[in-house]
Amino acid sequence: MEHGFVNVAAAIPSVHVADVSYNVVKIILAMTDAERNGAEVVVFPELSLTGYSCQDLFAQQTLLASAEEGMVKLLEATAQLDVIGIVGAPVPFRNLLLNCGVVFQHGRILGIVPRTYLPNYGEFYEKRWFASSADISTSVCSYAGCNVTMTPAPQLFITADGVKFGVEICEDLWAATPCSNTLALAGADIVFNLSASDELIGKHSYLQSLLAQQSARMMCGYVYSSCGFGEST
């Protein structure tokens, strides 16, 4: 950090739905590029390891095991990088499946943030596959070879320069009481959002306004990454 500024990045690599190996390669390339350009933190779209639009494939153990194996490969491949990565992954927890943001650096997971608000209207059917963070209690979760405390409470992370940041996932911003409100009150300097928002007429300008207002209201930076080419038709 220099003169009170910190370099961060929002990465939107191309994705192949349910092809974790392909997605991991693209994530590694983007993280390497972010490191080269001096970013301290880089955030990827929601469920970026698997793709968001896997739908009922999220009920398949093959996909979930592949996602965890992909996370292991990602940790190994980026262990020498200083940049902090935030990727989206479906994380099994006890008898539940959670839509999570995984924060990692130097080959280890720093924390796993489960999504709280699940959209279940229009074209979204998340309650069919995922549970909410409100459905869990604080406990240790073993994922990708790391033991991580899984908690429904707000989590703050700190960069090497002392910048505090938090993570929320897509609908967590659109809710009446966004999770980022609590993160800001806890002292977050930046909030990162992993999203997979689709395009509708007029939605983009509304989204830009929502993000700007939330950043202003919380008096902190807001970094948003949504899905890109290949996610769905």
N, C-alpha and C positions, 0 to 999 in steps of 0.2 A: 504494500500500500504506500502511495506517495501523495503528499499534499491532501490527505484525507480522501483520496479516491482508491477504489479497488477495481481491478479488471475481472469481469465475469463474462460468461458466454451462455447463450441458449443455442443448442445444437439440434438440428432436425435432419438426421440422415435418412436416406431412402430405406424402406423396410419391406421385408417379405413376410407376410402373415404366417405365423407358426413355424418359420424357418429361423430358429434361434442362432444357428451357426453363422448364417449370413448377417443377421442383425448385430451379433457380437463383433464381427469384423468391422462393420461400419461404425460402431460405437468406438472401437479402439482407434480407428483412423481419425475420428472427430476429436477424441481426447488428446491424441498426439498433436493434432493441429492446434487445439486450444492451448496446450502447454507451450508450443512453439511461439504462440502469439501472446504469451504472458498472462493467460487467464488463471485465476486462483480457484475458481469454481466453474463447472460447466454442468448445465442441467439438460436432460433429454426428455422426450415426450413420455406420456403415460403409457405404461406397459410396453416400453420400448424394447425389452428383451424378446418378447413374443409377438408384438403387434397387438393393437387394441381390439381389432375386430375378429378375434378368434372364436367368439361366441361360445357354442357348446363344447368346443375343444378344450375350454378351461376346466371341463369336468374329466378330462383324460389325464391319467397319471403320466403317460408318455410325454405330454407337453410340459407338465409341471416339473418332471425330472429333468427334462432338457433345459428348462429355464434355469434351474439350480446349477446344472453342469455348466451352462453358459456363464453364469455369474462367477463360478470358480475360474473359468478361463479368463474372464475379464479382469478379475483380481490379479491373476498371475501376470497377464500381459501388461498391466499398468502399474505394477508394483514399484517401478523405478521412477514414475512420474510424480511430480509434486502437486499437480492439479487435483482438486477434489471433484469426484464425479457423482452425479445423482441420476440414477436410471430407474425406470419403472419395471416392476416384476410382480407376477402372481405368487404370493408367498403362503404356503400351507402353514397353519398355526393350530395345533391341536386338531380338532375336527372341523375347522373352518378354513376358508380360503380368503385371503385379504389382498386387495389391490394396493400395492405399496410403492413408496419411493425408497430406494436403497442408496444410502450415502456411504461413499467409500474413498479410501486414499491409502497409498503405499501398501497395497495388497491386503488390506483388512477392511471389514465393514465397520463404519463408525456408528451407524444407527439405521433402523428400519422404521419408516413412518407409514402407518396404514391410513387409508382413506376413510373419512368419517361419513360424508353425505353421498349416498348412492342414488344416481338418477334412475328413475323407473317410469319414465313417461316418453311419449313420442317414439323415437327410434331407439331409446335406451332401455336396457333390461338388466341392469347390473345386479339387482337383488336376486336374479336367477342364479348367479354364479358366486357373488362375493358377499362377505359379511362386512359390517361396519366396525370401525375402531371402538364404537360404543358397546360392541358385543364382547369385548375382551377385557381382561384384567391384566395388570402388569405381571409379566413373567419372562423368563429367559427363553429365547427362541434359538434353535440351532439351524443355521442356514448357510449354505455354501462353505462349510467348514469353519464357520465363525459362530461363537456364542454371543448373541446380542439381546439386550433387554428390549422386549416388545412392550410398549405402553400406549394407552389411549391418551395420556396426558401430553401436552405440547412439549416438543423436544427442540432444544437449541444446540447448534453446533458452532464451533469457533475455528476460524482460519488461523494460520501461523502468525498473521498480523493482528490477531485479536478481533477480527470482524465477526459479529454474531449473526447467524442466519438460521432460518427455519424453512420447513417444506410443507406445502399443501398440495392437494391433487384435485385438479379440475373443478368439480362441483363444490368442493370445499370453499371456493371463492364465491360462487353464485348463491350460496345459502343466505338466509336472512341474517345469520350471525356467522360470518366467515371464520374459519380456523385461524386465519392470519391475524385477526383482531387480537386473539389471545397471544400469538407469537410476538406481536408488536408490544403488547403490554409487558411481556416477559423480557423485552429488551432487544428484539431482533433488529439488526440494521438492514437486512435484506431478507425478503421472502422469495423462494423459488417455487414455481408452479409447474408441475408435470401435467399436461393436458392432452386430450384427444378429441378436441371439439370439431364438429363437422361444419361445413359451410352452408349457410342459408342466406337468402337475400336480406341485406341490412344487418346481418349478425356481426360482421367484421368491425364495422364502425361502432356498434354498441359495445363489443368486447373491448376495443381500444379505450373507449370512454370509461368502462367499468374498471379496467386495470389502472388507468390514470387516477381515477377517483380514489381507488383503494390505496394506492401508493401515497397520495396526498393526505388521505385521512389518517393513515398509520404513521406518516412522516418517516418512511423508510423506502428503500429501493424495492422494486418488484420486477422479477425476471420470469418471463413466461415462455414455455416451449410447448408447441402443439404438434400433432402428427403431420407428416408430409407425404411425399409421393410413395405409392405402393400400399398404403394402409388399407384402402378399400376402393370400391368403384365410386 
